[in-house]
């Protein structure tokens, strides 16, 4: 892949780890990031044993200092970032009513699910625009679709709706050479999705990786599931 470099947030397990695996299998140099250094290093070693070109870097997406450190690491070691996958997210509120969820829970969810991707986009999108190449994939959810939104999971749903809005705005600002899209991976058997989910992590990662590898004529500013556009 011509030495392309990808960074994936929240990648020590589940969909994020599988995205790292699939991107590495396609020949990219992958930076696996996670908030917990021990878990992140263990995940990276797991992929390295399989022959993947994967490096670990500690990253708390809610902390601007660690985002700046990740940006500096990428510039020093690779001199560029070609693919950014904003995967890190939390799902803290379940089916509680919007009237009952503590404000602190709403704030924490927005810090991870919305402000985190915003900080990462600010760190890396401008250089992608200057180089006239980049792929940004925001891992969203059908919970954030205004077209079908209802009661339940208010903190998570609002944060994902905000992430969808960020996707549209960043896509418009960076222009057509940088592809910025959101994706709903579906209900996946992860720690978040639970063992009863119908999709494997490989299935959940598929459209994310597809968007990360879009050709120059590919779409931007869209919302996708199973490689097909879906309503906002």
C-alpha positions, 0 to 999 in steps of 0.5 A, a space after each residue: 500500500 505504498 507505505 501508507 500509515 493508519 492509526 486506530 483508536 480504541 484498538 486493544 480489543 473488538 472491532 478496533 483490533 480486527 480493523 488493525 489486523 485487516 489493515 495490516 493484512 492489506 499492507 498498511 503500517 498500523 498504529 494501534 492505540 489504546 488508553 491502557 498501555 498494558 492492554 494495548 501492548 499485549 494486543 499489538 504483540 498479538 498482531 506482531 506475532 502474526 507478522 503484522 506491521 503494527 506499533 502501539 502508542 498509548 492514547 486517551 482520546 479525551 486528553 488533548 495532551 496525549 492526542 498531541 503526543 500521538 501526533 508528534 509520534 506519527 510525525 517523527 516516526 512516519 512523517 504522515 498519517 494516511 488513515 484515521 479510524 475513530 473507533 474508541 467509544 463508550 456505551 454507559 447508559 443502556 435503556 435509561 430515560 433521557 430524564 434519568 441519565 446523570 449529567 456526568 454520564 452525558 458529559 463523559 459519553 460526549 467526551 469520548 464519543 464526540 470530542 475524542 474524534 474531534 481532537 483526532 480530526 483536528 490533529 491529523 485532517 489538516 496535514 491530510 488536506 495539505 498532502 491531498 490524500 487521507 481517509 477518516 472513518 468515524 465509527 458511528 451507530 444506527 443509534 445516532 440516526 435521526 431518521 429512526 431515533 427513538 427512546 433509550 440510550 440517550 447519551 450514546 445516541 446523542 453522542 453518535 448523532 454529534 459524531 455524524 454531524 462532525 463527519 459531514 462538517 469535516 468532509 466539507 472542510 477538507 475537500 474531495 481528496 480526503 474522504 471522511 465517512 461514518 459507518 454503522 458496523 451493526 450489532 457485533 459480538 464484542 464486549 460492548 455488543 455482548 455474546 448474543 450479537 449476530 455479527 462477528 468482529 470480522 463482519 463489523 470491521 469490513 465496511 470500516 476497512 472498505 472506507 479506509 481503503 477508498 479509491 480517489 473517486 470514492 464517496 465522502 461525507 456519507 453514512 454507511 452500513 454493509 458498504 451501502 449508504 444509509 440515511 442520516 
